[in-house]
Amino acid sequence: MVARTGMTLLSLVGVGALALMSWEGVPARNAGRLAEAPRPEVGAPPVDPQEARKDLGVVLVPEDTPPERAKAYDWRVDGLEPARQQLAYGLGEAMERGLEEAHRDYSVRLRYRAMGPERFTYVAPPGCGTDMRCIYAELMRSNAEPVRALGERFATSIRERDLDAAQATELILGFVRRIRYELPGDEPFGIVPPALVPAQDRGDCDSKAVLALMLLRQVGVDAVMLYSDALAHAAIGVGLPGTGTRISFAGHAYQYVELTAEGWPLGMIPPQYDKPQLWRVLPLPAPPG
């Protein structure tokens, strides 16, 4: 994710140049850290290759994408029967390239500039302030169709198994957490576009959070983006009952959800991020359509 540093775009290009623009200079930022999973009280049992599993199938976008482009995921959801889940997701070469190009084109429009490893600056459009909400919103818009195809597969499985909101949430969170954590130093704004997160099996805190937010909202779960500039981290909140850390927004309380590693229950926040006063909800648009 992202954190403010002392350098601003203003100091780079001068007050006179920025005075001619209606956009706002955004400070350089750096990516967040991986939250280590909590230590289990007992050792996890070894994976049994004969264990029953629920196969959610293969999602290819477009449908004629070669199957070998799909990344396969295998994860467990306690409380579901069977607990072991599997799904594969892949994008066509042209689709993947187009999403990368759209992301880079947007960075050019915002005058994105890399400042070194995991640090960057850009010029935010009017009304966006100094957080990442406009970048997240643009990625949700530009990646809507390929993510929707993935969400439809989850929605179908949820309906067929008659899962409740809590079970549906855990199904999707387990999938997103299974995706490999990686700081995307090669991507503008330090974020992997959401459709590319499962297609490339990589993403950091906000890369995974945007994907999870889109999938959860698609299946009807009340979810919001949680953001802390001071802590250099992002997560999501879900509007489900339960205990643990909750972040309030617009009269609702959202359970904190850590996505960077497996093993974090809803409402449990890593100790280094357990400062609720430093977290806030970023209002993001509902998915198109």
DRENMI-816660 format. One line per field, with one value per residue (C-alpha): residue in one letter; y, z, x. Coordinates in nm, 2 decimals, decimal comma. Layout:
REM residues N
residuo	(a;...)
py	(Y;...)
pz	(Z;...)
px	(X;...)
END
This chain:
REM residues 289
residuo	(m;v;a;r;t;g;m;t;l;l;s;l;v;g;v;g;a;l;a;l;m;s;w;e;g;v;p;a;r;n;a;g;r;l;a;e;a;p;r;p;e;v;g;a;p;p;v;d;p;q;e;a;r;k;d;l;g;v;v;l;v;p;e;d;t;p;p;e;r;a;k;a;y;d;w;r;v;d;g;l;e;p;a;r;q;q;l;a;y;g;l;g;e;a;m;e;r;g;l;e;e;a;h;r;d;y;s;v;r;l;r;y;r;a;m;g;p;e;r;f;t;y;v;a;p;p;g;c;g;t;d;m;r;c;i;y;a;e;l;m;r;s;n;a;e;p;v;r;a;l;g;e;r;f;a;t;s;i;r;e;r;d;l;d;a;a;q;a;t;e;l;i;l;g;f;v;r;r;i;r;y;e;l;p;g;d;e;p;f;g;i;v;p;p;a;l;v;p;a;q;d;r;g;d;c;d;s;k;a;v;l;a;l;m;l;l;r;q;v;g;v;d;a;v;m;l;y;s;d;a;l;a;h;a;a;i;g;v;g;l;p;g;t;g;t;r;i;s;f;a;g;h;a;y;q;y;v;e;l;t;a;e;g;w;p;l;g;m;i;p;p;q;y;d;k;p;q;l;w;r;v;l;p;l;p;a;p;p;g)
py	(0,00;0,36;0,60;0,98;1,10;1,44;1,51;1,66;1,73;2,10;2,08;1,90;2,13;2,46;2,66;2,86;2,56;2,41;2,74;2,70;2,37;2,29;1,95;1,89;1,76;1,43;1,35;1,06;0,73;0,39;0,04;-0,13;-0,43;-0,79;-0,89;-1,22;-1,47;-1,53;-1,84;-2,13;-2,29;-2,63;-2,73;-2,73;-3,09;-3,18;-3,15;-3,48;-3,52;-3,75;-3,49;-3,40;-3,06;-2,83;-2,74;-2,40;-2,45;-2,25;-1,88;-1,77;-1,41;-1,41;-1,76;-1,87;-1,80;-2,10;-2,30;-2,30;-1,93;-1,99;-1,98;-2,25;-2,18;-2,42;-2,31;-2,41;-2,26;-2,40;-2,45;-2,54;-2,90;-2,98;-2,73;-2,75;-2,52;-2,49;-2,25;-2,14;-1,80;-1,67;-1,38;-1,38;-1,23;-0,93;-0,87;-0,88;-0,64;-0,41;-0,38;-0,31;-0,04;0,12;0,14;0,30;0,54;0,65;0,71;0,93;1,14;1,18;1,27;0,97;0,97;0,69;0,82;0,51;0,17;0,17;0,55;0,77;1,09;1,20;1,49;1,40;1,52;1,78;1,66;1,36;1,49;1,32;0,96;0,69;0,68;0,81;0,55;0,27;0,39;0,40;0,05;-0,07;0,08;-0,03;-0,39;-0,43;-0,69;-0,94;-0,92;-0,96;-1,29;-1,42;-1,29;-1,46;-1,79;-1,72;-1,60;-1,92;-2,14;-1,94;-1,98;-2,35;-2,42;-2,18;-2,01;-1,73;-1,39;-1,50;-1,82;-1,63;-1,38;-1,65;-1,82;-1,51;-1,40;-1,74;-1,71;-1,36;-1,44;-1,74;-1,51;-1,46;-1,14;-0,93;-0,56;-0,45;-0,23;-0,25;-0,11;0,26;0,38;0,06;-0,14;-0,43;-0,39;-0,61;-0,85;-0,90;-0,99;-1,35;-1,37;-1,31;-1,46;-1,15;-0,84;-0,63;-0,50;-0,25;-0,46;-0,75;-0,52;-0,37;-0,72;-0,85;-0,54;-0,59;-0,96;-0,92;-0,64;-0,84;-1,12;-0,88;-0,84;-0,49;-0,41;-0,10;0,00;0,07;0,29;0,42;0,66;0,68;0,30;0,25;-0,02;-0,10;-0,36;-0,40;-0,39;-0,61;-0,53;-0,85;-0,92;-1,04;-0,93;-0,77;-0,44;-0,24;0,08;0,30;0,48;0,64;0,49;0,14;-0,06;-0,27;-0,56;-0,53;-0,79;-0,85;-0,98;-1,00;-1,34;-1,64;-1,71;-1,38;-1,42;-1,14;-0,86;-0,95;-0,68;-0,73;-0,57;-0,32;-0,19;-0,20;0,18;0,22;0,60;0,60;0,41;0,55;0,43;0,55;0,60;0,41;0,38;0,08;-0,15;-0,05;-0,22)
pz	(0,00;0,03;0,29;0,29;0,29;0,33;-0,05;-0,25;-0,62;-0,53;-0,43;-0,76;-1,02;-0,84;-0,72;-1,04;-1,26;-1,03;-1,00;-1,36;-1,29;-1,11;-1,01;-0,67;-0,62;-0,42;-0,20;-0,28;-0,14;-0,06;-0,05;0,27;0,45;0,47;0,78;0,92;0,99;1,35;1,49;1,52;1,86;1,70;1,39;1,07;0,94;0,62;0,30;0,20;-0,18;-0,15;0,05;-0,10;-0,26;-0,43;-0,78;-0,88;-1,23;-1,47;-1,55;-1,88;-2,01;-2,30;-2,32;-2,60;-2,38;-2,38;-2,06;-1,99;-1,92;-1,61;-1,26;-1,03;-0,66;-0,38;-0,04;0,27;0,43;0,77;0,81;0,45;0,33;0,17;0,33;0,04;-0,26;-0,60;-0,89;-1,19;-1,35;-1,66;-1,90;-2,27;-2,38;-2,55;-2,25;-2,00;-2,22;-2,26;-1,88;-1,83;-2,10;-1,96;-1,61;-1,76;-1,97;-1,66;-1,48;-1,77;-1,74;-1,36;-1,43;-1,23;-1,15;-0,98;-0,71;-0,64;-0,49;-0,38;-0,38;-0,63;-0,68;-0,91;-0,97;-0,84;-1,04;-0,87;-0,57;-0,51;-0,23;-0,13;-0,09;-0,35;-0,39;-0,75;-0,85;-0,69;-0,85;-1,19;-1,15;-1,05;-1,36;-1,61;-1,47;-1,41;-1,69;-1,62;-1,25;-1,30;-1,48;-1,18;-0,94;-1,13;-1,07;-0,70;-0,70;-0,88;-0,63;-0,34;-0,47;-0,55;-0,20;-0,03;0,16;0,40;0,40;0,64;0,45;0,12;0,27;0,39;0,06;-0,13;0,14;0,14;-0,24;-0,23;0,07;-0,12;-0,39;-0,35;-0,17;-0,37;-0,37;-0,73;-0,79;-1,17;-1,16;-1,16;-0,82;-0,66;-0,73;-0,96;-1,15;-0,98;-1,27;-1,30;-0,93;-0,98;-1,34;-1,24;-0,88;-0,72;-0,53;-0,22;0,04;-0,17;-0,49;-0,31;-0,12;-0,44;-0,58;-0,26;-0,24;-0,60;-0,55;-0,22;-0,34;-0,65;-0,43;-0,21;0,09;0,24;0,21;0,22;0,15;0,47;0,43;0,66;0,51;0,84;0,87;0,50;0,47;0,32;0,40;0,38;0,62;0,61;0,75;0,93;1,30;1,52;1,76;1,71;1,56;1,38;1,18;1,18;0,87;0,78;1,08;1,02;1,19;0,97;1,08;0,99;0,73;0,68;0,33;0,30;0,46;0,55;0,91;1,01;1,14;1,07;1,32;1,41;1,32;1,31;1,61;1,40;1,25;1,56;1,58;1,48;1,51;1,21;0,98;0,77;0,50;0,15;-0,02;-0,35;-0,62;-0,65;-0,94;-1,28;-1,40)
px	(0,00;0,10;0,24;0,31;0,67;0,81;0,86;0,58;0,53;0,53;0,90;0,98;0,83;0,79;0,50;0,47;0,41;0,15;-0,03;-0,14;-0,31;-0,63;-0,50;-0,34;0,01;0,02;0,32;0,55;0,44;0,58;0,44;0,32;0,44;0,33;0,14;0,27;-0,01;-0,08;0,08;-0,17;-0,21;-0,16;0,02;-0,18;-0,25;-0,08;-0,28;-0,44;-0,43;-0,74;-0,94;-1,27;-1,28;-1,53;-1,42;-1,55;-1,41;-1,20;-1,27;-1,12;-1,16;-1,23;-1,38;-1,14;-0,83;-0,60;-0,65;-0,27;-0,29;-0,50;-0,35;-0,49;-0,58;-0,65;-0,77;-0,96;-1,27;-1,35;-1,72;-1,79;-1,84;-1,61;-1,37;-1,12;-1,20;-1,03;-1,06;-0,86;-0,85;-0,68;-0,69;-0,61;-0,28;-0,45;-0,68;-0,39;-0,19;-0,48;-0,54;-0,17;-0,17;-0,49;-0,32;-0,01;-0,21;-0,40;-0,06;0,05;-0,27;-0,20;0,17;0,29;0,66;0,86;1,08;1,28;1,19;0,83;0,80;0,62;0,43;0,15;-0,10;-0,45;-0,76;-0,98;-1,17;-0,95;-0,74;-0,42;-0,54;-0,57;-0,95;-0,95;-0,69;-0,88;-1,21;-1,05;-0,91;-1,26;-1,40;-1,14;-1,12;-1,50;-1,57;-1,29;-1,35;-1,72;-1,66;-1,47;-1,74;-2,01;-1,84;-1,84;-2,20;-2,31;-2,13;-2,28;-2,63;-2,59;-2,46;-2,71;-2,43;-2,51;-2,33;-2,06;-1,98;-1,98;-1,74;-1,50;-1,51;-1,40;-1,15;-0,98;-0,93;-0,79;-0,56;-0,42;-0,28;0,09;0,19;0,43;0,52;0,45;0,75;0,70;0,34;0,23;0,11;0,25;-0,07;-0,16;-0,49;-0,75;-0,81;-0,43;-0,40;-0,54;-0,43;-0,06;-0,08;0,06;-0,04;0,02;-0,22;-0,42;-0,40;-0,57;-0,81;-0,95;-1,01;-1,17;-1,39;-1,52;-1,59;-1,77;-1,99;-2,08;-2,22;-2,41;-2,18;-2,15;-1,78;-1,57;-1,21;-1,00;-0,70;-0,42;-0,17;0,01;0,05;0,12;-0,14;-0,48;-0,74;-1,12;-1,41;-1,72;-2,06;-2,11;-2,18;-1,89;-1,62;-1,28;-1,17;-1,44;-1,41;-1,72;-1,85;-2,18;-2,36;-2,23;-1,95;-1,72;-1,51;-1,15;-1,02;-0,65;-0,57;-0,20;-0,16;-0,37;-0,48;-0,64;-1,00;-1,25;-1,20;-0,84;-0,59;-0,21;-0,05;0,15;-0,17;-0,39;-0,45;-0,81;-0,79;-0,54;-0,78;-1,05;-1,30;-1,24;-1,58;-1,57;-1,84;-2,06;-1,97;-2,11;-2,42)
END
